[in-house]
Amino acid sequence: MKTIKGLILIISLTLLAVSGVKANSNTDTIKEDIFTAIRSIDYTSINVLLSEGMDVNVTNKQGDSPLIVASRIGNLRILDIILSHNPNIDARNKEGKTALMIAAETGQLHVVEKLIEHDADPSLKDNNGKTALNLAATYGHKHVRRFIKDGQQEPALAK
């Protein structure tokens, strides 16, 4: 089913290019497609959209980037696809939250590990002054809190 959606997306993008429709006339639809594809766990469409030049740092109405949405979902394969397109790892949504903060808040240790591995900054604060560590503690995610806290205490030479 996901392969069919991906093929339909490829055909749609091709028809847009062939018909000469200006990119801006369909930008909102295409922009929303990336978020729909992420929420639907549609690897093919995500790959096609990003490979065809979709801005990896585009945001939705909440100010969430594809990286933030993928971090909320917690699918490592989608996260890897997005990370391979070099997104702004510390991009913030309207609440001032980064992908790392969202992953910490939702208790997704595997996502937190991946984001920190890609140099996400755990010291950043959201609009309420909370860091990823604070959010993990607030929501009772001890394993995430411990991981972030241990990583912040590592000597610089060990990294």
N, C-alpha and C positions, 0 to 999 in steps of 0.2 A: 504494500500500500504506500509506504513512504517513498519507494523507488518511483512509483507512478506519480506521486505529488512532485517529486524532483524533476521528472521528465516534463510534466505539465509546466513547471516553472521555467525550465530551459526553453521550451517551445514558446512560452509567453514572452520571455525576454528576447528571444530571437525575432518574434513577430514585431515587437516594439522597435527593435533596431532596424528591421527591414522596412517597416512602414514609415520610418522617419519621424515618429512621435518624439517630441522633445522630452528629455529625461525629467525635467522639472514637472511636467504635466502628470506624471505617475509616481513621483518621488514618495509621496505619503503612503501609497499602496505598497510599493516595493519596500519601503522602510518598515512598514508593519509586518511584511512577510518574514523578515528575519526574526522578529519576536514570536510570531506564530510558529515558525519552524523550530525555534528553540523550545518553546512550550510543548510542541508536539513531538519532541525528540526526533526530528526529521533531519538526519545527518546529511542526506543528499542535498536538500534545499539549502541548508546552512553552508555547505561547501560551495555550491554553485553561486549563491549570492555573494559570498566573500571573495571567491575566485574571480567573479565578474566585476569586481571593483566596488562593491558595497562598502561604505565607510564603516569600519569595525567599531568606531566610536560614536556612531549615530545613537540618538536617545529617543525614548518614547515619551508619552505625556507626563510620566512620573519622573522623567529625567534619568531613567535606568538605561544603561548601555547594554549591549548584548552580553558582555562579561558579567555584569551585575545580575541579569536575569538568569544566566547559566549558573552562576554561583548560588543563587536561591534554589534552583532546581537540583543542583548537586551532581549532575551527570559529568563524569570526568572526560568522557570522549568528546562531548560538546565543548567542554572547557579547553581541552587540548586543541580542537579545531580553531577556536577563537584565539587562543594564546599564540597559535602559529602565525596569526596575522598581525602580531605586535600591537595589541590594543594599549590604550593608556591604562596601566595596571591600577592606578590610584584615582581613576575618574570617579566623580561623585554624582549622586542623584540629588533631587530637590531637598532631601532630608540631610544632605551632606554625607551620606553613607557611601563607602566604597564596597567593592566586591568582597574584600576581606571582612569588612564589618558585617555584611549580610551573611556570609558563611559562618562567622563566629556566632552571630545572633541565632542562627538556625541550627547550630551544633554540628556542622558538617566538617569534621576534622580533615578528611581527605581533601576537601576543597581548600581549607585553610593551609594545609601543608603545600599544596600545589601553588597557591598564590604567593606564599612566602618564598617558595623556591624560585619564583619569577620576580622577586624583589618588591612585593607589595609592602607598603610601609605600615607596620602595626602601631606606630605612634600617632597617626592621624586621628583627629577627633571629628565627630559628626556635629550637626547643628545644636545638639544638646550637650556637647562637650564630652561625649563618651567615645572611648577607643574600642577597638575590636576586643581587647582584653576585658574591658568593662562590660561590654555587651554579652560576652560569653559567660561572665560571672553572674550578671543580672538574670540571664535565662537558665542558669544552672547547668551549663555545659562544662563540667569540671575538666574533662579530657582536652577540650579545646583551650580552656583557660591555662591549663598546665603547659600545653605545647607552646602557646604564645609566650607565656611567662618564662619558660625555660629558654626559648630562643632569644629573648631580650637580654637574658643574663649571660649568654655565651660571649666569651672574649672575642674581639674583632678578628684576631688571628685565626681562630678556629673555623671561621666561615670561609 
